[in-house]
């Protein structure tokens, strides 16, 4: 059996000491150790999911702008939106395959940062071209 016992947030063994560290790379201050619990994770990830949903709504609302700006017809914008959904489904299959092999909170934080970068990239034309 490859499963290890689950420790509560107050139990720290010498071997499990690094598992409760919060930070990025080598920057793991002791002050953030209190953030290594399920309540903080749930709150932060819920806020990130709210922002992600906002970005998804923004992208979906920009379909008419794409049609006007680039002269797309409804079939072309429908194809773009369908490609977005197909890409999402392929990514879900890939992520579900590797989910058991990675540290899920670390993977979620990386994906959230990538989603934030994609949001900035989506907003760049608005700032560059008005």
C-alpha positions in Angstrom: 0.0 0.0 0.0 1.5 3.3 -1.1 -0.6 5.6 1.0 0.9 7.5 3.9 -1.1 8.6 7.0 -2.5 12.1 6.9 -1.2 14.5 9.6 -3.3 17.2 11.0 -2.0 20.8 10.7 -0.7 20.7 14.3 1.4 17.5 13.9 4.9 18.1 12.6 7.4 15.2 12.4 11.1 15.8 11.7 10.6 14.0 8.3 7.5 16.0 7.5 9.0 19.4 8.4 9.4 20.7 4.9 5.8 19.7 3.9 4.3 22.5 5.9 6.6 25.2 4.6 4.9 28.0 2.6 6.8 30.1 0.1 8.4 30.0 -3.3 11.7 28.3 -4.1 14.1 29.0 -1.3 12.0 31.8 0.1 10.1 30.1 2.9 9.8 32.4 5.9 8.8 30.9 9.2 6.0 33.5 9.5 4.1 31.8 6.7 4.1 28.4 8.4 0.8 29.3 10.0 -0.7 29.5 6.5 0.0 25.8 5.9 -3.5 24.6 6.8 -6.6 23.6 4.9 -8.6 26.7 5.9 -6.1 29.2 4.4 -5.7 27.0 1.3 -9.4 26.8 0.8 -9.9 30.6 1.2 -7.0 31.6 -1.1 -7.9 29.0 -3.7 -11.6 30.1 -3.6 -10.6 33.7 -4.2 -8.4 32.6 -7.1 -11.3 30.5 -8.6 -13.5 33.6 -8.4 -10.9 35.6 -10.3 -10.5 32.8 -12.8 -14.3 32.8 -13.4 -14.2 36.5 -13.9 -11.5 36.1 -16.6 -13.5 33.4 -18.3 -16.6 35.6 -18.4 -14.5 38.5 -19.8 -13.1 36.3 -22.6 -16.6 35.1 -23.5 -17.9 38.7 -23.5 -15.3 39.8 -26.0 -16.7 37.6 -28.8 -18.6 40.5 -30.3 -15.5 42.7 -30.1 -13.5 40.1 -32.0 -16.2 40.0 -34.7 -16.2 43.7 -35.2 -12.5 44.4 -34.9 -11.3 41.5 -37.1 -14.4 41.1 -39.4 -15.1 37.6 -38.2 -18.5 36.1 -38.9 -20.5 34.1 -36.3 -19.2 30.7 -37.7 -15.6 31.8 -37.2 -16.1 33.1 -33.6 -18.1 29.9 -32.9 -15.1 27.9 -34.1 -12.8 29.9 -31.8 -15.0 29.3 -28.8 -15.4 25.6 -29.7 -11.6 25.3 -30.0 -11.3 26.9 -26.5 -13.6 24.2 -25.1 -11.9 21.4 -26.8 -8.5 22.6 -25.6 -10.0 22.7 -22.0 -11.2 19.1 -22.3 -7.8 17.9 -23.6 -6.1 19.7 -20.7 -8.5 18.2 -18.2 -7.7 14.7 -19.4 -3.9 15.4 -19.2 -4.2 16.9 -15.7 -6.4 14.1 -14.4 -3.7 11.6 -15.6 -0.9 13.4 -13.8 -2.8 14.5 -10.7 -1.9 11.4 -8.7 1.8 12.0 -9.4 2.2 15.6 -8.3 1.8 17.6 -5.1 -1.7 19.0 -5.8 -1.4 22.4 -3.9 1.9 23.1 -5.7 0.3 22.2 -9.0 -2.8 24.4 -8.3 -0.6 27.3 -7.4 1.4 27.0 -10.6 -1.7 26.8 -12.7 -3.2 29.8 -10.9 -0.1 31.8 -11.7 -0.2 30.7 -15.3 -3.9 31.6 -15.5 -3.1 35.1 -14.1 -0.4 35.5 -16.8 -2.9 34.5 -19.4 -5.3 37.1 -18.1 -2.7 39.8 -18.4 -2.0 38.7 -22.0 -5.7 38.8 -22.8 -5.9 42.3 -21.4 -2.8 43.6 -23.3 -4.6 44.4 -26.6 -7.0 46.6 -24.6 -4.2 48.6 -23.2 -2.1 48.6 -26.3 -4.7 49.4 -28.9 -7.5 51.1 -26.9 
